[in-house]
């Protein structure tokens, strides 16, 4: 697959033969148009993200790589509606997230966006299953249907036996998989994953990448932040960030060209 460069150096053509499970919006699932995010002012002004452009279509799986502080998590937070840009536009399914209210953004996150956080963000008073089904119940799903969907998601990440376990009794890897199941539950078309394999062993990490790859093949758009070239290789293309700017976008076979030193992953 060859990336197009007109207007957006990270854009690539829609994957032929793949259809989204939700036909309400036929264009890109995610589009960042000249997006900047700054903090501070004057001499203390910091560009966390600097005039970024990114387009992600149904069925696409993109990885983001870069050193710590390069803007990877900022980009994901903006794409997920958890932050708003200083300038530019973030569109999910054609909706400009900055143009809608807080309640509507929260509703869109529940219905359209699955987010895997680095620190899990599980609710401590809820079991694994309850954590996964909670956003569905907030969105008005009947309890029985939400329970069934939560159990399917836990099974997809390989931990159905942990349905009744509380977060305080989980290992880091188990909590990570519950967080991934929560992102997968329902029919969300945009999956954002911030280092989702960080707390997992190699075999489990590979299994999770298989799940994300399968979801992309079924029509979701997947955006993965990783330091590991072997995980980026699961994606259709890799986007490189440095100092808040997108410096290149490349396909899997060319990842080593933009890695530091002798091909080791970016440090940090």
Buried (B, 14 or more C-beta within 10 A) or exposed (E): EEBEEEEBBBBBEBBEEBEBEBEEBEEBBBBBBBBBBBEEEEEEEEBBBBBBBBBBBBBBBBBBBBBEBBBBBBBBBBBBBBBEBBEBBBBBBEBEBBEBEEEEBBBBBBBBBBBBBBEBEBEEEBBBBBBBBBBBBEBEBEEEEBBBBBBBBBEBBBBBEBBEBBBEEBEEBBBBBBBBBBBBBBEBBBBBBBBBBBBBEEEBBBBBBEBBBEBBEEBBBBBBBBBBBBBBBBBBBBBBBBBBBBEBBBBBEEBEEBBEEEEEBBEE
